[in-house]
């Protein structure tokens, strides 16, 4: 195995561990939601994780928004009420419709993040819980890539032609993107993510971190500002 191959194998293991811990952080944040309420998952994909999130939040009513028809149909087959809509636009729901709104690895794919957060605030009931998880632009691996003159890892999927643009050791480098919606358009750092939600009237409850390359994933729990993933829990 080449040196690059060894690195990719190591990086994949670190990424998987960080992602698993990040999902645990999302579930931990959702456990603070009022029981037996209604949950909306923005960017619900096939609904598998939506069901996990709903169990963590102990919700009785499960809804999702998804832009890809194939994924939306798969989520509906799990019993989720799904609408197909662009998350850069206004959501097709009345004001104060949900007790919990969650999004996982979605906001970085959007061009209009103000509308996205504003709409979360609008459809969330007073005192409700918003949980949003995304990659961290200020993570150590992104900062290291920038110092080398490379694209940060969180912004290598910026082309519809191939993945890994501008970073020779990016995961999936050279592969063809499956969906245009997978492109990353905006990636936030710790302070930027907090202030975006505060600018739209949210009160931040907590920001969780996961992943801390090259250290073990749990180091990001103790120091989220440079963690690989951030999860913000906020009250509407």
C-alpha positions as CSV (number, residue, x, y, z in Angstrom):
1,X,0.0,0.0,0.0
2,X,1.3,3.5,-0.9
3,X,1.8,6.3,1.6
4,X,-1.2,8.0,0.2
5,X,-3.3,4.8,0.6
6,X,-2.2,4.4,4.2
7,X,-3.2,8.0,4.9
8,X,-6.6,7.6,3.3
9,X,-7.3,4.5,5.3
10,X,-6.3,6.2,8.5
11,X,-8.3,9.3,7.6
12,X,-11.3,7.3,6.8
13,X,-11.2,5.6,10.2
14,X,-10.8,8.9,11.9
15,X,-13.7,10.4,9.9
16,X,-16.0,7.4,10.7
17,X,-15.3,7.8,14.4
18,X,-15.9,11.5,14.3
19,X,-19.2,11.1,12.4
20,X,-20.4,8.4,14.8
21,X,-19.7,10.7,17.7
22,X,-21.3,13.6,15.9
23,X,-24.5,11.6,15.5
24,X,-24.4,10.8,19.2
25,X,-24.1,14.6,19.9
26,X,-27.2,15.3,17.7
27,X,-29.2,12.6,19.6
28,X,-28.0,14.0,22.9
29,X,-29.1,17.5,22.0
30,X,-32.5,16.1,20.8
31,X,-33.0,14.3,24.1
32,X,-33.8,17.7,25.7
33,X,-36.8,18.2,23.5
34,X,-40.3,18.1,25.0
35,X,-41.7,14.5,24.8
36,X,-44.6,13.6,22.4
37,X,-44.1,16.6,20.2
38,X,-43.7,17.0,16.4
39,X,-40.3,16.8,14.7
40,X,-39.2,18.2,11.3
41,X,-36.0,16.9,9.7
42,X,-34.7,19.3,7.1
43,X,-32.8,17.3,4.5
44,X,-34.1,13.9,5.7
45,X,-32.6,11.8,2.9
46,X,-34.0,8.3,3.1
47,X,-35.3,8.8,6.6
48,X,-33.1,6.2,8.4
49,X,-31.5,8.8,10.6
50,X,-34.7,10.8,10.9
51,X,-36.2,7.8,12.7
52,X,-33.2,7.7,15.0
53,X,-33.6,11.4,15.7
54,X,-37.3,11.0,16.4
55,X,-36.6,8.2,18.9
56,X,-34.0,10.4,20.7
57,X,-36.5,13.3,20.8
58,X,-39.4,11.0,21.8
59,X,-41.6,12.6,19.2
60,X,-45.1,11.4,18.2
61,X,-45.2,13.1,14.8
62,X,-42.4,12.8,12.2
63,X,-42.0,15.1,9.2
64,X,-39.2,15.7,6.7
65,X,-38.2,17.9,3.8
66,X,-36.1,16.4,1.0
67,X,-35.0,17.7,-2.4
68,X,-34.3,14.3,-4.0
69,X,-37.4,12.4,-5.1
70,X,-35.8,9.0,-4.7
71,X,-34.8,9.7,-1.1
72,X,-38.2,11.3,-0.3
73,X,-40.0,8.2,-1.5
74,X,-37.7,6.0,0.7
75,X,-38.4,8.2,3.7
76,X,-42.2,8.0,3.1
77,X,-41.9,4.2,3.1
78,X,-40.7,4.5,6.7
79,X,-43.8,6.3,7.7
80,X,-42.4,9.9,7.6
81,X,-44.5,12.7,6.2
82,X,-42.2,14.1,3.5
83,X,-42.5,17.1,1.3
84,X,-40.1,17.8,-1.6
85,X,-38.8,21.3,-1.4
86,X,-35.7,23.4,-1.9
87,X,-34.3,24.4,1.5
88,X,-33.0,27.7,0.1
89,X,-36.7,28.8,-0.1
90,X,-39.5,29.3,2.3
91,X,-40.8,26.1,3.9
92,X,-44.3,24.8,3.0
93,X,-45.5,24.9,6.6
94,X,-47.6,27.2,8.7
95,X,-46.0,29.3,11.5
96,X,-45.3,27.5,14.8
97,X,-45.9,24.0,13.3
98,X,-43.2,21.9,15.1
99,X,-41.7,21.4,18.5
100,X,-38.3,20.2,17.2
101,X,-36.5,21.1,13.9
102,X,-33.3,19.1,13.2
103,X,-30.9,19.3,10.3
104,X,-27.7,17.2,10.0
105,X,-25.0,18.0,7.4
106,X,-27.3,20.2,5.4
107,X,-26.6,23.9,5.9
108,X,-23.2,23.6,4.2
109,X,-25.0,22.7,1.0
110,X,-27.2,25.8,0.9
111,X,-26.7,29.2,-0.8
112,X,-29.3,31.1,1.3
113,X,-28.5,30.2,4.9
114,X,-30.3,33.3,6.2
115,X,-33.6,32.0,4.7
116,X,-32.8,28.5,6.0
117,X,-32.4,29.7,9.7
118,X,-35.2,32.2,9.4
119,X,-37.6,29.5,8.3
120,X,-36.5,27.2,11.1
121,X,-37.4,30.0,13.5
122,X,-40.7,30.6,11.8
123,X,-42.0,27.0,11.8
124,X,-40.7,26.3,15.4
125,X,-43.1,26.7,18.2
126,X,-42.3,29.1,21.1
127,X,-39.8,27.4,23.4
128,X,-39.1,24.7,20.8
129,X,-35.7,23.1,20.0
130,X,-33.6,23.6,16.9
131,X,-30.6,21.3,16.4
132,X,-28.3,21.9,13.4
133,X,-25.1,19.9,12.7
134,X,-22.4,20.7,10.1
135,X,-18.7,20.6,9.4
136,X,-16.4,23.1,11.0
137,X,-14.4,25.4,8.8
138,X,-12.0,26.0,11.6
139,X,-11.2,22.4,12.3
140,X,-7.5,21.6,12.5
141,X,-7.5,19.5,9.3
142,X,-9.1,22.4,7.4
143,X,-6.6,24.9,8.8
144,X,-3.7,22.5,8.0
145,X,-4.9,22.2,4.4
146,X,-5.0,26.0,4.0
147,X,-1.5,26.4,5.4
148,X,-0.3,24.0,2.6
149,X,-2.2,26.1,0.0
150,X,-4.8,23.4,-0.5
151,X,-8.6,23.5,-0.5
152,X,-9.8,22.9,3.0
153,X,-11.3,19.4,3.3
154,X,-14.8,20.7,3.9
155,X,-14.7,22.7,0.6
156,X,-13.3,20.1,-1.8
157,X,-16.7,19.1,-3.2
158,X,-17.2,22.3,-5.1
159,X,-17.4,20.8,-8.6
160,X,-20.0,18.8,-10.5
161,X,-17.2,17.2,-12.5
162,X,-15.2,15.4,-9.7
163,X,-14.7,15.2,-6.0
164,X,-11.6,16.3,-4.1
165,X,-10.8,19.4,-6.0
166,X,-7.7,21.2,-4.8
167,X,-6.7,18.7,-2.1
168,X,-4.6,15.7,-3.0
169,X,-5.5,13.6,0.0
170,X,-9.3,14.4,0.2
171,X,-11.6,11.4,0.6
172,X,-13.3,10.4,-2.7
173,X,-10.8,12.5,-4.7
174,X,-11.3,12.0,-8.4
175,X,-14.7,10.3,-8.0
176,X,-17.7,11.7,-9.9
177,X,-20.3,13.4,-7.6
178,X,-23.6,11.5,-7.6
179,X,-25.8,14.5,-6.9
180,X,-25.4,18.2,-7.5
181,X,-27.0,18.8,-4.1
182,X,-23.9,17.2,-2.5
183,X,-21.8,20.3,-3.2
184,X,-20.6,22.4,-0.3
185,X,-21.4,26.1,-0.7
186,X,-21.0,27.6,2.8
187,X,-19.1,26.2,5.7
188,X,-19.2,27.9,9.1
189,X,-16.7,28.1,12.0
190,X,-17.8,27.9,15.7
191,X,-18.5,31.6,16.2
192,X,-20.1,32.1,12.8
193,X,-22.6,29.3,13.3
194,X,-23.6,30.6,16.8
195,X,-24.0,34.2,15.6
196,X,-26.0,33.2,12.5
197,X,-28.6,31.6,14.8
198,X,-28.5,34.4,17.3
199,X,-29.0,36.9,14.4
200,X,-32.4,35.2,13.7
201,X,-33.6,35.4,17.3
202,X,-32.4,32.1,18.7
203,X,-30.9,31.5,22.2
204,X,-28.0,29.1,22.0
205,X,-28.3,26.3,24.6
206,X,-25.0,24.5,23.7
207,X,-22.6,23.8,20.9
208,X,-21.2,20.2,20.8
209,X,-18.0,19.2,19.0
210,X,-16.9,15.8,17.5
211,X,-13.7,14.8,15.9
212,X,-10.3,16.4,16.4
213,X,-8.0,15.3,13.7
214,X,-5.3,13.9,14.1
215,X,-6.3,13.2,17.8
216,X,-9.2,10.8,18.8
217,X,-12.7,12.0,18.0
218,X,-13.6,12.6,21.7
219,X,-11.1,15.4,22.0
220,X,-13.6,17.5,20.0
221,X,-16.1,17.2,22.9
222,X,-13.8,19.0,25.2
223,X,-12.7,21.7,22.7
224,X,-15.4,22.2,20.0
225,X,-14.0,25.4,18.4
226,X,-11.5,23.3,16.3
227,X,-13.5,20.1,16.2
228,X,-14.3,18.4,12.8
229,X,-18.1,18.7,13.4
230,X,-20.3,21.2,15.2
231,X,-23.8,20.7,16.5
232,X,-25.7,23.8,17.8
233,X,-28.7,23.4,20.0
234,X,-30.9,26.5,20.2
235,X,-34.2,27.6,21.6
236,X,-36.7,29.4,19.5
